[in-house]
Amino acid sequence: TISDDVETYRILTRIDTTEAKALCENIKYRLQNEPVNEIDVQSIWAFESPDWIDAVLHNIVKFDILNMQPAGGYIALFIETELFRYHDRGAARVVDMYERH
């Protein structure tokens, strides 16, 4: 799964940058071509990187994930909960990313 690759990538970034870069490209490719599930979203969101969040939001919009039940409801609730952790500007940035897609 994408989430498994994300966990492996997280470990590789501490050990081997060459393999980590290759896996990063693979994950980005998969995000362009495969719909995410709720576990994928959580594992990618954990990076708290604008680039990764933007990539997962693009995937959610592209594959209309929020309208798939029950996963879409879980993902929407997860994102709403995460936005409460952000300051207003950070939350607005995430909303802008989503709306841009």
C-alpha positions as CSV (number, residue, x, y, z in Angstrom):
1,T,0.0,0.0,0.0
2,I,1.0,3.6,-0.3
3,S,1.1,3.9,3.5
4,D,3.5,1.0,3.7
5,D,5.8,2.8,1.2
6,V,5.5,6.0,3.2
7,E,6.6,4.2,6.4
8,T,9.5,2.7,4.6
9,Y,10.4,6.1,3.1
10,R,10.4,7.6,6.5
11,I,12.9,5.1,7.7
12,L,15.1,5.3,4.6
13,T,15.4,9.1,4.9
14,R,17.5,8.5,8.0
15,I,19.7,5.8,6.4
16,D,20.0,5.9,2.6
17,T,19.2,9.1,0.6
18,T,19.5,7.4,-2.8
19,E,16.9,4.7,-2.0
20,A,14.8,7.3,-0.2
21,K,14.7,9.5,-3.3
22,A,13.7,6.7,-5.5
23,L,11.0,5.6,-3.1
24,C,9.8,9.2,-2.9
25,E,9.4,9.4,-6.6
26,N,7.5,6.1,-6.6
27,I,5.1,7.4,-3.9
28,K,4.5,10.6,-5.8
29,Y,3.8,8.5,-9.0
30,R,1.4,6.3,-7.1
31,L,-0.4,9.4,-5.7
32,Q,-1.0,10.6,-9.2
33,N,-2.3,7.2,-10.3
34,E,-4.0,5.4,-7.4
35,P,-6.7,6.5,-5.0
36,V,-5.6,6.8,-1.4
37,N,-7.4,5.2,1.5
38,E,-7.8,6.6,5.1
39,I,-4.5,4.9,6.3
40,D,-2.6,6.4,3.4
41,V,-3.9,9.9,4.2
42,Q,-3.0,9.6,7.8
43,S,0.5,8.3,7.1
44,I,1.2,11.0,4.5
45,W,-0.3,13.8,6.7
46,A,2.1,12.8,9.5
47,F,5.0,14.3,7.6
48,E,3.4,17.7,8.1
49,S,5.0,18.9,4.9
50,P,3.1,21.2,2.6
51,D,4.3,19.3,-0.4
52,W,3.1,16.0,0.9
53,I,-0.2,17.4,2.1
54,D,-0.7,19.1,-1.3
55,A,0.0,15.8,-3.1
56,V,-2.6,13.9,-1.0
57,L,-5.2,16.6,-1.4
58,H,-4.7,16.5,-5.1
59,N,-5.3,12.7,-5.0
60,I,-8.4,13.2,-2.9
61,V,-9.9,15.6,-5.4
62,K,-8.7,13.8,-8.5
63,F,-10.3,10.5,-7.4
64,D,-13.3,12.1,-5.7
65,I,-12.3,10.2,-2.5
66,L,-14.5,12.2,-0.1
67,N,-17.6,10.9,-2.0
68,M,-16.6,7.3,-1.5
69,Q,-18.2,5.8,1.6
70,P,-17.3,4.9,4.2
71,A,-13.6,5.9,3.6
72,G,-14.4,9.4,2.3
73,G,-16.2,10.2,5.6
74,Y,-13.3,9.0,7.7
75,I,-10.9,11.0,5.6
76,A,-13.0,14.1,5.8
77,L,-13.3,13.8,9.6
78,F,-9.5,13.2,9.9
79,I,-8.7,16.3,7.9
80,E,-11.2,18.4,9.9
81,T,-9.6,17.2,13.1
82,E,-6.1,18.0,11.8
83,L,-7.1,21.5,10.8
84,F,-8.2,22.2,14.4
85,R,-4.5,21.7,15.4
86,Y,-3.3,24.4,13.0
87,H,-3.3,28.1,13.5
88,D,-5.7,30.1,11.3
89,R,-3.1,30.8,8.6
90,G,-2.0,27.1,8.4
91,A,-5.6,25.9,8.2
92,A,-6.4,28.5,5.5
93,R,-3.3,27.3,3.5
94,V,-4.6,23.7,3.5
95,V,-8.1,24.8,2.5
96,D,-6.5,26.9,-0.4
97,M,-4.5,23.8,-1.5
98,Y,-7.7,21.7,-1.6
99,E,-9.7,24.4,-3.4
100,R,-6.9,24.8,-6.0
101,H,-7.3,21.2,-7.0
